[in-house]
Protein backbone atom coordinates (compact mmCIF):
# COMPACT_ATOMS: atom_id res chain seq x y z
CA UNK A 1 0.00 0.00 0.00
CA UNK A 2 1.30 3.42 -0.94
CA UNK A 3 1.64 5.74 2.03
CA UNK A 4 2.57 9.39 2.19
CA UNK A 5 4.91 10.63 4.92
CA UNK A 6 3.03 12.17 7.81
CA UNK A 7 3.57 15.63 9.22
CA UNK A 8 4.46 15.74 12.88
CA UNK A 9 4.52 18.38 15.58
CA UNK A 10 6.17 18.03 18.98
CA UNK A 11 4.69 18.99 22.35
CA UNK A 12 6.53 22.33 22.56
CA UNK A 13 5.33 23.33 19.08
CA UNK A 14 1.77 22.30 19.94
CA UNK A 15 1.86 24.37 23.13
CA UNK A 16 3.00 27.36 21.05
CA UNK A 17 0.18 26.74 18.55
CA UNK A 18 -2.37 26.65 21.38
CA UNK A 19 -1.08 29.99 22.70
CA UNK A 20 -0.70 31.69 19.30
CA UNK A 21 -3.49 30.24 17.15
CA UNK A 22 -6.20 29.55 19.71
CA UNK A 23 -9.17 27.96 18.01
CA UNK A 24 -7.86 28.43 14.46
CA UNK A 25 -6.97 24.72 14.46
CA UNK A 26 -8.41 21.57 16.01
CA UNK A 27 -6.91 18.99 18.34
CA UNK A 28 -8.54 15.57 18.08
CA UNK A 29 -7.83 12.86 20.65
CA UNK A 30 -8.26 9.44 19.02
CA UNK A 31 -7.93 7.45 22.25
CA UNK A 32 -10.90 5.67 23.75
CA UNK A 33 -13.15 7.53 26.22
CA UNK A 34 -11.63 5.89 29.32
CA UNK A 35 -8.12 6.98 28.28
CA UNK A 36 -9.30 10.48 27.38
CA UNK A 37 -11.03 10.83 30.77
CA UNK A 38 -7.67 10.42 32.52
CA UNK A 39 -6.48 13.71 31.03
CA UNK A 40 -5.86 15.28 27.67
CA UNK A 41 -4.48 18.41 26.00
CA UNK A 42 -6.32 21.75 26.36
CA UNK A 43 -9.18 22.07 23.84
CA UNK A 44 -8.80 18.49 22.57
CA UNK A 45 -11.95 16.89 21.20
CA UNK A 46 -12.59 13.19 21.63
CA UNK A 47 -13.03 11.19 18.43
CA UNK A 48 -11.99 7.60 19.23
CA UNK A 49 -10.21 5.75 16.45
CA UNK A 50 -13.01 3.17 16.55
CA UNK A 51 -15.51 5.87 15.46
CA UNK A 52 -13.39 7.59 12.83
CA UNK A 53 -14.82 5.67 9.89
CA UNK A 54 -18.30 7.10 10.27
CA UNK A 55 -17.17 10.53 11.54
CA UNK A 56 -14.59 11.40 8.89
CA UNK A 57 -16.90 14.02 7.37
CA UNK A 58 -16.45 16.01 10.62
CA UNK A 59 -12.78 16.63 9.77
CA UNK A 60 -12.40 19.72 7.63
CA UNK A 61 -9.93 19.55 4.76
CA UNK A 62 -9.14 23.28 4.91
CA UNK A 63 -8.33 23.54 8.64
CA UNK A 64 -5.21 22.39 10.46
CA UNK A 65 -5.90 19.40 12.71
CA UNK A 66 -3.51 17.87 15.24
CA UNK A 67 -4.25 14.26 16.19
CA UNK A 68 -3.17 12.86 19.55
CA UNK A 69 -3.16 9.51 21.30
CA UNK A 70 -1.14 7.90 24.10
CA UNK A 71 2.17 7.42 22.26
CA UNK A 72 1.67 8.83 18.77
CA UNK A 73 1.11 5.45 17.08
CA UNK A 74 -2.68 5.51 16.63
CA UNK A 75 -2.75 9.21 15.78
CA UNK A 76 0.05 8.59 13.28
CA UNK A 77 -2.09 5.91 11.61
CA UNK A 78 -4.96 8.40 11.38
CA UNK A 79 -2.69 11.02 9.81
CA UNK A 80 -1.35 8.52 7.26
CA UNK A 81 -4.89 7.43 6.40
CA UNK A 82 -6.10 11.00 5.96
CA UNK A 83 -2.99 12.02 3.99
CA UNK A 84 -3.70 9.14 1.59
CA UNK A 85 -7.24 10.53 1.24
CA UNK A 86 -5.86 13.93 0.22
CA UNK A 87 -5.88 15.78 3.54
CA UNK A 88 -2.88 18.16 3.65
CA UNK A 89 -3.30 19.91 7.01
CA UNK A 90 -3.17 16.95 9.41
CA UNK A 91 -0.42 16.64 12.02
CA UNK A 92 0.54 13.89 14.44
CA UNK A 93 1.63 14.83 17.96
CA UNK A 94 5.04 13.12 18.13
CA UNK A 95 5.15 11.00 21.29
CA UNK A 96 1.45 11.56 22.05
CA UNK A 97 0.36 12.23 25.62
CA UNK A 98 3.55 10.58 26.87
CA UNK A 99 5.59 13.18 24.96
CA UNK A 100 3.32 15.97 26.21
CA UNK A 101 3.94 15.04 29.86
CA UNK A 102 7.66 14.38 29.33
CA UNK A 103 7.94 17.88 27.89
CA UNK A 104 6.68 19.27 31.20
CA UNK A 105 3.08 19.98 30.22
CA UNK A 106 0.21 18.79 32.39
CA UNK A 107 -2.85 16.97 31.06
CA UNK A 108 -6.17 18.71 31.68
CA UNK A 109 -9.65 17.40 32.38
CA UNK A 110 -11.56 16.74 29.14
CA UNK A 111 -13.97 19.33 27.80
CA UNK A 112 -17.53 18.51 28.78
CA UNK A 113 -19.90 17.38 26.05
CA UNK A 114 -22.18 20.32 26.81
CA UNK A 115 -19.43 22.91 26.29
N, C-alpha and C positions, 0 to 999 in steps of 0.2 A: 504494500500500500504506500502510495506517495504521501509524504508528510512535509509540510512546510516548517521551518524553524519557528519556535515560539518566541515572543517578546517577553522579557522578564523585567521586573522591577524589584529592588530590594526594600527592606523594611524602612531604612532611612529615607529613601526616595519617596516611598508611599506616605510616610509621615509628612514630608515636605509638600506632597500633592494635596493632602488633606488640609494643611494649613493655607496653601496658596490658591487652590482651585475650588475648595469647598464642595458644593454639590454639582459642579460642572462635569463630574465623572461619577461612575457607580463602582461600588465594591460589592461583589457577590461572593458569599460564603457557600461553597458547595458541599460542606460537611453535612452530616445528618443532624437533626434537631437536637438530639441529646448532646452531641459534641458542641454545637453552636451555643447551647444554653450555658456551657461552662465558661464562656467568655469569647469575645470576638474583637474585631477592629472597629473603631468608631464609624458609625454610619453604614456598616456592612448589612446587606440584606441576605436573608437565608433563601437559598434555592438549591436544595440537596441534589447531588448528582443524579440520584434515582428519579428525580422529577424533571430533569433537564429536557428530555425528549419531547414532552408535551408542553413545555414552557419556553421553548427557544424563541418563539415570536415576541417574548417580553424583552429580549436583548436587542437593543438598538444597534444598527450597523454604523451609525454616524456619531456615536458617543463613546468616549473611552470607558472601558470596563476593566477593572482589576479583579481577578478571580483568586480566592484564597481557600486553603484547606489546612489540614494539620501540618503537613510537611512540604507541600508544593507538588506532590505527585498527582493527586486527583485534579487539582486546578490546572496543572500542566496539560493533562489529558483533555480537559475542556477547551483550553486555549488552542491545542493542536487541532481538535475537531472543528472548532469555529473558524480557525485560519483556513482549513481545507474547504470550508463552506464559503469562503470569501470575506470573512470578517477581518478587518485590518487594524482595529483599535482595541484589541484584547491583549491583556497583560497578565502574566502569572506572577504571584508574589513568591519570589525565590525563598525557599525554606519555610513557607507557610507560617502558621501561628508559632511554630517552634522558632523560626527565624525572627519573628516579631518580638517575642519575649527575650530571646538571646541578644537582641539589639537594644534591650533596655526599656522597651515599651510595654505597658501593661494592657492586658485584655480588658474590655469593658463588658458590662451586661448588655445582652442583645436588645435591639430596639423592639418595643412592643408592637404587636400586630395592629393596634389601634392608632399608632402614631402616624 
